[in-house]
């Protein structure tokens, strides 16, 4: 198998979406889709990188024999976990030591390798997230694609306050976050059902199949059909 990828969910672990690992036998170009998350990527030589939130697809080249280990922060958790406004890390790929202090860097790297003691230590260091951002992200991720102003009103915020909050904690704007969350809901739905693209578009709050195609192509560079085919291989 030229590339293998596995991820683990860690129930109850603040700020972490998943831990993951990817190994390649041969040189491999990996399409990385935007997900409004930040990743800590650890290498076997002990070094690590921080990959900030992004709204553009990237192709990462992995040399033959490479194994990388990752810790993916949840959307909206960058500010609380790293102590840095998420928008300052948008689109950045940086040595982890340049982003956080040495102690935090070592813990994050070990945690990416699924070290339980490091994970427990991080829980003690990390701040709680702003409760408003948790609720906002959940609302923006609903299948009915709520209006941004309605989400702001439900959170007791003005539209401008909502944007500042989301940008600070997630690194992308609320409309961008809504769009990328819907992309990943589409991918999960397509993987678990035989529904047509038109039906999936209707289920996920797109105006129609053409809207689905425009959004997917904007975020991934591929049409929905081409994206699903690429991921099935």
Order of alpha helices (4+ residues) and beta strands (2+ residues): beta-beta-beta-beta-beta-beta-beta-alpha-beta-alpha-alpha-alpha-alpha-alpha-alpha-alpha-alpha-alpha
